[in-house]
Amino acid sequence: MHINPIDNVDTAVIAIGSAMFGVTFLFLAVAWLKRNFHPIRAKNLPLTTAMFIAGVLWFVGDIPMNGHVLLKGSFSNCKEWNIWVRVLFCFVYTTALISRCYALDRVFIQNRPTRGLIYYLPTVLLLAFVLGYSIVTEALSSKLTIGYDKELELCSTTKGYVYVTLSLLWVNWLIIIFMMIRLRNIQSTFNEFYEFLFICAFGIAAMVKTNVVHYTHPKYPLVRGYRIAETLGDAFVINAIILIIIAYPVVMSIWQPHEYEHTWLLRLRTDGLQNMYDANMNIREDFSQSYARMNTSVNQPAKKMARPNANPFIDMPEYALHVDQN
């Protein structure tokens, strides 16, 4: 096997990956500045921000584990970098995606509010399982999981550890796909089916890429092409998924804020969800007259289009308006 030493190309990889996160950070910053814009509020900014933070730490863990820096000093602590940074926050990232799906499922499929013990329990259980898995793998001998190979100067993983970890990640993505299928027919305003379709496509592509590289080239950090593909591939997928969620409403909040928000609220009204949303509208004064005309013009069609089994007591804004109510 031809070995490619660490050089300026690896530095460029770190810079390119960091630039990807920089772009996503700018979109998130604008989203928080415009958090009262209703289409942005519906994207659950706290959870999306948690995904971004988890993604950053996942990327940070990729840098030493994929061999872009010399594994000397603290970088040679393979277990800590892999178990408590790379793998842990990869699981946290996918768990946050599952939580987004579950919030929509609670409101639109189960007709239940996004609050209370039962709502938070699945996410807590998933995170507890991930934490437990990390503790167990930390306690196991390096010969059974991952350790530093002094001869090759890289972190060497056992096949068993790789197979178990990737299998658990596949379970997370299968859960996301299952919930995406359940959400395919929800009301148009909050229908994220096509978003989740692209998200799942990116996620599955990343998983297939990682599986192929780990199975066919266990020492892939020694080969420049494979380590670049692993690191930039992960960085691209992490950021692409977040941008799929927030990019369009953020752009529209700058480009056509009044027109887009008006159209969005009109669709909300005609979907029969206005009664559930009214309590937290807080629309700007300069938009109130336009909104009043919209209510008058679509009042009758809205009644006809409302779901026959709609529950007016569901606290839908708990998901749609998950940020502070300032």
N, C-alpha and C positions, 0 to 999 in steps of 0.2 A: 504494500500500500504506500502510495506517495504521500509524504507528510508536508503540509504547507505551514511554515512558521507564521507566528503572529506578526503583522506588519501594518502599514498605513491603511491598507484595505479594511482591516478590522476596525481601525479608528473611524474610518468613513462610515462603516456599517452602524456603529454606535451613534454617529452624528445624524445619519439619515433616519434611524429609528427615533431619535430624540426629536427631530424636526416633525415627524408624524404626530408625536404626542403634543408638540407645541401647537400645531394646527388645531387639534381636537380641544386643547385647553382654551384656545381663543374662542371657539364656538361655545364651550361651556361657560366661559366668562360672560359672553354676550347674553347667553340664555339666562344666567342669574341676574344680570342687569335688567333684563326684560322679563323677569319671572312673573309679572302680573299680566302678561300677554297670554290670553286664555289657551291658545293652541300649544304654547310652550308649557304652561302649567299642567296640561294633560299628559305630559311626558314624564312626570314624576322625577323632577330634578335631583332630589336627594339620592334616590336609588341609582340614577344615571351617573351621578358624581361618584358614588361608591364604586361603580363599575370602572370608572376612569382611574381612580386611585389604585384599585386592585390590578388593573392593566399595567399601570406604571411599575408597580412592584414586581409583577410577572416579568416584564421586560428587563428590569434590573437584575432579576435572578437568571434570565437567559444569558446575560453578558458573560459572567464567569463560567456558567455551566456549558455554554456552547463554545468556549475556548477563545473568546475575543480579547482576553487579558491574560497575562502570565499568572499562573496560580501559585503565587507566593504570599506569605504572610496570612492575612485574614481570608484571602481569596482561596486558600487551600482547604478551608473548612467546608468540604463538599456537602456534608449532611445538612449543615445550617442553611447554606445557600439554596440547596435543592428542595429540602423538605419544608423549611419555614419561610421561604421567599417564593421560589419559582412555582412549586407544586401547590402550596397552600393558597396563594393568591390566584392561581389559575382556577382552582375550585371555587374560590370566593366569587370570581368573575362570572362563572357559569351559574352559580347559585343566585346571584343578583338577577341574571336573565330569567331564571325560573321564577323568582319572586315577582318580576314584572308580568309574566304570563299569568301567574296565580292571582294577582290583584285584579286583572281584567276578568279572569274566570269567575272570581268571587262575585263581582258586580253583575256581569252580563249573562253568565250561565247559571250560577247558583242563586242569583237574586239576594245576595247577602252583603253586609257592609264590610269595608276594608279596615276593620278594627277589632279589638278583642283578642283573647288568647288563641282561639281557633284559627284566626287569620295569620298570626305570627308563628304559630307552632311549627308548620312545615319548614319554614326558613330556619328557625332555631334548631330543629332536628338535623337538617342538612349541614349546618355549620358545626354542630356538635359532633356529627359523624366525621367531618373533615378534620376537625381538631383532634379527635380520638385517633384517627388514622395517622396523623402527623406524629402524635405522641408515641404510638406503637412503633412506627418505623424509626423514630429517633432512638427508642430503647433497644431495638434489634442491633445485632452485630453488623458492622460495615461489610462483612463478608456476605451478608444476606441481602443487603440493600445497596448502599453506595459508599464509596471511599476514594481517597486520593491515591492515584497511581504515580509513585515517585519516578519510575523509569520513563513513563510517557508524559509525565507532568500534565495529567488531566484527571477529571472526575470520572471514575469508572462505575457503571451501574450493572447490577446482575439482571439477567433476563427475567427472573421471577418478579423482581421489584418493578421493572418496566411494564411487564404484562399486566400486573395487578393495578398499577396506577392508571395506565391507559384504559383499562377495562372500566374502571370507576368513572373516568371522564366520559367514556362512551355512554354510560348509564345516564349521566347528567344531560347529554345532548339528546338521548332518546326521550327523556322526560320533556325537554323543551319541544321536540317535534310532536309528541303526543298532545301537549297542551296547545300547540299552534293549530293542530287539526281541530281541536274542540272550539277554538276561537274564530274559525274561518267565517262564521255567519253572523257575527255580532253587528250592531248598528254601524252605519257608514262613518259617522263622525269619529268613532274610536276603533274602527276596524284596522288593525295593524297586521292583518294576515300577510299582505305582500311584503311588509317590512320583515316580519318573522321568516317569510320564505327566503328572502335574501340573507338574513342573519343565519338561518340554518344551513344554507348553501355554503356560506363562508366558514361556518363552524365545522361542517363535515369535511370540507376541503382541507382545513387546517389539521383536523384529526387524521385524515388519510395520509397527508404529507408527513406528519410526525410518526405515524405507525410505520410507514414504508422506510423512512430514514433510520429509525431505531432498530427495526428488524433486519434490514439489509446491511447497515453499516454501524454496528455498535460503537465503534471508535470515530464516529463522524466529526467530532470537534477537531480532529487532526487534518481534515480535508476542507480547504477554504470554501469550496462551492457548497458543500452540505451545511456548514455552520452558518454561512450567509443566508442560505435558503431557510434554515430553521429560525434564525433571529428576525430577519426582515419579514418572513412569512407570518410569524406570530404578531409582530408589531402592526403589520398591515391589517390583519383580521381584527385585532383588538380595537384599533381606531376606526376601522370601517364600520363595525357593528354599532359603535356609539354614534357615529355620524349619520348612519341610516336612521337612527332614532330621532336625533335632534336637528340635523342640518337644515332640512326644508323649512320647518317653522321658524328657525332662527333667521334664515335668509329672508323669508317673507315678512318677518317682524321689522326688518330694515327696509326692504324693497317696497312692499305694499301693505303696511300694517293695518290700516283701517279697512281696506277692501277685503283682505284675507280674513281678518277677524270677523267681519260682518258675514262673509260667506260661511265661515266655520260655525258661527252661532246660528245661522239660518239652518244649516244642516242639523245642528243639535236640536233645533226646534222641530223640524219636520221629522226627525227620528222619534219624536215623542218623549224626549228626555228633559225638556225645559223645566218641568215642575221639580225635577230632582236637582236641577242646577241653580235655580233662581236664588236660593238662600245665600249663595256665595258669589253672585255675579260681580258686584262692585265695579260696574263698567264706568269708564271715564265720562265726565259730564259732556264732553264734546261729542261723545258717541251716543248719548242717551236718546236724543230725538230720532236718530236713524234707527236705533234698535226698537224704539216704540213703534215706528212705521212698519218695521219688519214683523213685529208681533201681530199687528193688525192685519197685515196682508197674508200671513200664513197661518193664522189662528185656526181656521176651519180645516185646511189640509192636514195640519198637525194632528188634529183629533182623529182624523180618519187613518193616519199612518201610524199612530201610536200602537205599540205592541199590545195585544189583547191581554197578555199575562204580565204587563209591566207592573212593578211594585212601587208605588209612589213613596213608600216609606224607606226605600233603600237609600243609604247615605252615600250615593255615588261620588260626590265631591271629595270624599276621603281619598279616593284614588286620583281623580282628575285634578284636585287642588291640594296635592300632598305637601306643598311648600307652605310657608307662613302666610297668614292672611292679611299682611300689611297692605 
